[in-house]
Amino acid sequence: MVDEYDLRNTQSIEESVRHSDVVYNLIGRMYPTKNFDYEDVHVEGAERIAEAVSKYDVDRFIHVSSYNADSTSPSEFFRTKGRSEEVVRSIFPEATIVRPAPLFGFEDHLLHKLAGVTNLFTSNHMQERFWPVHVVDVGHALEAMLLDDSTASETFELYGPKNYSMAEIAELVDKEIIKHRRHVNVPKRILIPVARVLNKLLWWPTMSADEVEREFIDQKVDPSAKTFKDLGIEPAEISNLTYQYLQSYRSAAFYDQPPATEKEKREEKKFLHVIDDQ
């Protein structure tokens, strides 16, 4: 049975967790809205959940945070994620903290965003770097934590095996969908105020000002945190799964064309492509 709850209603949260053996907090926002900002969701919401878990003496609490969670970050998203970890640990010291890297999979905000025609503007020439991680691997890791009590009180950083820039992933996407998506670089001092205005005027999610800020922050790995290796999981590499998730973006002429083989990928690296714009 699924219980309905309101993140601002303590009683509804308590009703949802009081008979639980394990509670996962997967609640988060990539962008603020008129009803919930980052502080409401990441800090105050996490605090209420942790208090309810502690009140009813739930055995395990697994709090999903974010890569780069840091209470001193210039990004409000990362800053509130860092504060949420501090709040959760102060209330429930045995909580397991999980920091996933940018996720890819069905209906993600990485591959599908790059493949879409509306993802036009960027502000850092797509040079931010990170280790993209498969959502299925993160799911397996969360399940493993459920079954392993030794993960209590630990912090896990879950990231993929290879570091990419956003531009490199965009290139992977273009090759897979056999189309070229244009990206226009706009200076940060211009794009941030434009993003703020659009976020207030439009009811559907666009680029938020904080997303622009995050474009200038590379993923940093905490060497003291545990990883997939400690859970016996080998994470998948994004280039091996782009066909599975992006085939639907191809035109009818190329829809059934199989993905490039490993041999074809190696052969392509032997050639230097020169484009004459004159």
C-alpha positions as CSV (number, residue, x, y, z in Angstrom):
1,M,0.0,0.0,0.0
2,V,1.3,3.5,-0.9
3,D,0.7,6.2,1.6
4,E,0.1,9.8,0.5
5,Y,2.2,12.4,2.2
6,D,3.0,16.1,2.1
7,L,6.6,17.2,2.6
8,R,5.4,20.1,4.7
9,N,3.0,17.9,6.8
10,T,4.9,16.2,9.6
11,Q,2.0,13.9,10.5
12,S,1.7,12.5,7.0
13,I,5.4,11.8,6.9
14,E,5.2,10.0,10.2
15,E,2.3,7.9,9.0
16,S,4.3,6.9,6.0
17,V,7.4,5.7,7.9
18,R,6.2,4.5,11.3
19,H,5.8,0.8,10.3
20,S,8.9,0.7,8.2
21,D,12.1,-1.3,8.7
22,V,14.0,0.8,6.1
23,V,13.3,4.3,4.7
24,Y,14.9,5.7,1.5
25,N,14.8,9.4,1.0
26,L,14.9,9.9,-2.8
27,I,13.2,13.3,-2.8
28,G,15.0,16.2,-4.6
29,R,14.6,19.0,-7.1
30,M,16.8,19.8,-10.0
31,Y,15.2,23.3,-10.2
32,P,13.2,25.5,-7.9
33,T,9.5,26.1,-8.4
34,K,7.0,28.6,-7.0
35,N,5.8,26.0,-4.4
36,F,9.1,24.4,-3.4
37,D,12.6,25.8,-3.5
38,Y,15.9,23.9,-2.8
39,E,15.8,24.7,0.9
40,D,12.2,23.4,1.3
41,V,12.9,20.1,-0.4
42,H,16.6,19.3,0.3
43,V,17.0,20.6,3.8
44,E,13.6,21.1,5.6
45,G,12.1,18.0,3.9
46,A,15.0,15.8,4.7
47,E,15.0,17.1,8.3
48,R,11.3,16.1,8.8
49,I,11.9,12.7,7.3
50,A,14.9,12.1,9.5
51,E,13.0,13.2,12.6
52,A,10.2,10.8,11.8
53,V,12.6,8.0,11.2
54,S,14.3,8.7,14.5
55,K,11.0,9.1,16.4
56,Y,9.7,5.6,15.3
57,D,13.1,3.9,15.7
58,V,13.3,2.7,12.1
59,D,16.2,0.3,11.7
60,R,17.8,1.9,8.5
61,F,17.7,5.2,6.8
62,I,19.3,5.7,3.4
63,H,19.5,9.3,2.3
64,V,20.2,9.9,-1.4
65,S,22.1,13.2,-1.8
66,S,24.1,14.3,-4.8
67,Y,27.7,14.3,-6.2
68,N,29.4,17.6,-5.1
69,A,27.2,18.0,-2.1
70,D,28.9,20.8,-0.2
71,S,27.4,23.3,2.2
72,T,29.9,25.9,0.9
73,S,29.3,25.4,-2.8
74,P,28.5,28.4,-5.1
75,S,25.6,26.3,-6.4
76,E,22.5,26.4,-4.3
77,F,21.6,22.9,-5.4
78,F,24.9,21.4,-4.2
79,R,24.9,23.7,-1.1
80,T,21.5,22.5,0.1
81,K,22.4,18.9,-0.7
82,G,25.4,19.3,1.6
83,R,23.3,20.9,4.3
84,S,20.8,18.0,4.0
85,E,23.6,15.5,4.8
86,E,24.6,17.5,7.9
87,V,21.0,17.7,9.1
88,V,20.3,14.0,8.5
89,R,23.5,12.8,10.3
90,S,22.8,15.1,13.2
91,I,19.4,13.6,13.8
92,F,20.1,10.0,12.7
93,P,23.9,9.3,12.9
94,E,23.4,5.8,11.5
95,A,22.0,7.1,8.2
96,T,23.7,5.9,5.0
97,I,24.5,8.8,2.7
98,V,24.5,8.2,-1.1
99,R,25.9,10.6,-3.6
100,P,25.2,9.5,-7.2
101,A,26.9,11.2,-10.2
102,P,24.7,12.5,-13.0
103,L,22.4,9.6,-14.0
104,F,21.6,8.3,-17.4
105,G,18.8,5.9,-18.4
106,F,15.2,6.0,-19.6
107,E,13.7,9.5,-19.4
108,D,16.9,10.9,-17.8
109,H,18.0,14.5,-17.7
110,L,21.3,13.8,-19.5
111,L,21.1,11.8,-22.7
112,H,17.5,12.7,-23.5
113,K,18.2,16.4,-22.8
114,L,21.2,16.4,-25.2
115,A,19.2,14.5,-27.8
116,G,16.2,16.9,-27.7
117,V,15.9,20.0,-29.9
118,T,15.2,22.4,-27.0
119,N,18.5,22.0,-25.3
120,L,20.1,24.9,-27.2
121,F,21.9,27.2,-24.7
122,T,25.0,26.5,-22.7
123,S,27.3,28.8,-20.8
124,N,30.7,27.0,-20.3
125,H,31.2,25.6,-23.8
126,M,30.0,22.3,-22.3
127,Q,33.3,21.8,-20.6
128,E,32.1,20.6,-17.1
129,R,33.4,17.2,-16.4
130,F,31.8,14.3,-14.5
131,W,31.5,10.5,-14.3
132,P,28.0,9.6,-15.6
133,V,26.4,6.6,-13.9
134,H,23.8,4.2,-15.1
135,V,20.6,4.5,-13.1
136,V,20.3,0.6,-13.0
137,D,23.6,0.4,-11.2
138,V,22.6,2.9,-8.7
139,G,19.4,0.9,-8.1
140,H,21.4,-2.2,-7.5
141,A,23.6,-0.4,-5.1
142,L,20.6,0.9,-3.1
143,E,19.2,-2.6,-3.0
144,A,22.6,-3.9,-1.7
145,M,22.6,-1.4,1.1
146,L,19.2,-2.6,2.2
147,L,20.6,-6.1,2.6
148,D,23.9,-5.1,4.2
149,D,23.8,-3.6,7.6
150,S,27.6,-2.8,7.5
151,T,26.7,0.1,5.1
152,A,25.0,2.0,8.0
153,S,26.7,5.3,8.9
154,E,28.7,5.1,5.7
155,T,28.9,7.6,2.8
156,F,28.9,6.2,-0.7
157,E,29.8,8.0,-3.9
158,L,28.4,6.2,-6.9
159,Y,29.9,7.2,-10.3
160,G,30.7,5.6,-13.6
161,P,34.0,4.2,-14.8
162,K,35.0,7.0,-17.2
163,N,35.2,10.8,-16.9
164,Y,33.6,12.9,-19.6
165,S,33.0,16.5,-20.5
166,M,29.5,17.4,-21.4
167,A,30.7,18.1,-24.9
168,E,32.1,14.6,-25.2
169,I,28.8,13.1,-24.2
170,A,27.0,15.4,-26.6
171,E,29.2,14.0,-29.3
172,L,28.3,10.5,-28.3
173,V,24.6,11.4,-28.5
174,D,25.0,13.0,-32.0
175,K,26.7,9.9,-33.3
176,E,24.0,7.6,-31.9
177,I,21.0,9.6,-33.2
178,I,22.8,10.3,-36.4
179,K,21.9,14.0,-36.2
180,H,23.7,17.1,-35.1
181,R,22.2,19.1,-32.2
182,R,23.3,22.7,-32.1
183,H,24.4,24.3,-28.8
184,V,24.9,28.0,-28.5
185,N,27.2,29.4,-25.9
186,V,25.9,32.4,-24.0
187,P,28.0,34.2,-21.4
188,K,27.1,33.4,-17.8
189,R,26.3,37.0,-16.8
190,I,23.6,37.0,-19.5
191,L,22.2,33.5,-19.2
192,I,21.7,33.5,-15.5
193,P,19.3,36.5,-15.3
194,V,17.5,35.2,-18.5
195,A,17.0,31.8,-16.8
196,R,15.6,33.4,-13.7
197,V,13.0,35.3,-15.7
198,L,12.0,32.3,-17.8
199,N,11.6,30.2,-14.6
200,K,9.1,32.7,-13.2
201,L,7.2,33.3,-16.4
202,L,6.9,29.8,-17.8
203,W,5.0,27.0,-15.9
204,W,7.1,24.2,-17.5
205,P,10.7,23.6,-16.4
206,T,13.4,25.3,-18.4
207,M,17.0,26.0,-17.6
208,S,17.3,27.4,-14.0
209,A,19.9,29.9,-12.9
210,D,21.5,27.3,-10.7
211,E,21.8,24.9,-13.6
212,V,23.9,27.5,-15.3
213,E,26.1,27.9,-12.2
214,R,26.6,24.1,-12.1
215,E,28.0,24.1,-15.6
216,F,31.1,25.7,-14.1
217,I,31.6,23.1,-11.4
218,D,33.4,19.8,-12.2
219,Q,32.5,16.7,-10.3
220,K,34.9,16.1,-7.4
221,V,35.3,12.6,-5.9
222,D,35.7,12.2,-2.1
223,P,38.5,9.7,-1.6
224,S,37.2,8.8,1.8
225,A,33.8,7.7,0.5
226,K,33.0,4.2,-0.4
227,T,32.1,3.2,-4.0
228,F,30.5,0.6,-6.2
229,K,33.6,-1.6,-5.6
230,D,32.7,-1.9,-1.9
231,L,29.3,-3.3,-2.9
232,G,30.7,-5.7,-5.4
233,I,29.2,-3.9,-8.4
234,E,30.9,-3.0,-11.6
235,P,29.2,0.1,-13.1
236,A,28.4,0.2,-16.8
237,E,30.0,2.6,-19.3
238,I,27.7,5.1,-20.9
239,S,29.0,4.6,-24.5
240,N,27.9,1.0,-24.4
241,L,24.3,1.9,-23.7
242,T,23.5,5.0,-25.8
243,Y,21.9,2.9,-28.5
244,Q,19.5,1.4,-26.0
245,Y,18.3,4.8,-24.8
246,L,18.5,7.0,-27.9
247,Q,17.3,4.9,-30.8
248,S,13.9,6.6,-30.8
249,Y,15.5,9.9,-31.7
250,R,16.7,8.6,-35.0
251,S,15.0,9.4,-38.3
252,A,13.1,6.6,-40.0
253,A,15.9,6.2,-42.6
254,F,18.4,5.2,-39.8
255,Y,16.1,3.8,-37.2
256,D,17.1,0.1,-37.6
257,Q,20.8,0.8,-38.2
258,P,22.7,-1.2,-35.6
259,P,25.1,0.5,-33.2
260,A,28.8,0.7,-34.1
261,T,30.8,-2.3,-33.2
262,E,33.9,-2.1,-31.0
263,K,36.0,-2.6,-34.2
264,E,34.2,0.2,-36.0
265,K,34.8,2.5,-33.0
266,R,38.5,1.7,-33.0
267,E,38.7,2.3,-36.8
268,E,37.1,5.7,-36.4
269,K,39.7,6.8,-34.0
270,K,42.4,6.3,-36.7
271,F,41.0,9.2,-38.8
272,L,41.2,12.9,-38.3
273,H,38.1,14.8,-39.6
274,V,38.9,18.2,-40.9
275,I,36.0,20.6,-41.8
276,D,36.7,23.6,-44.1
277,D,34.3,26.4,-43.2
278,Q,35.6,28.7,-46.0
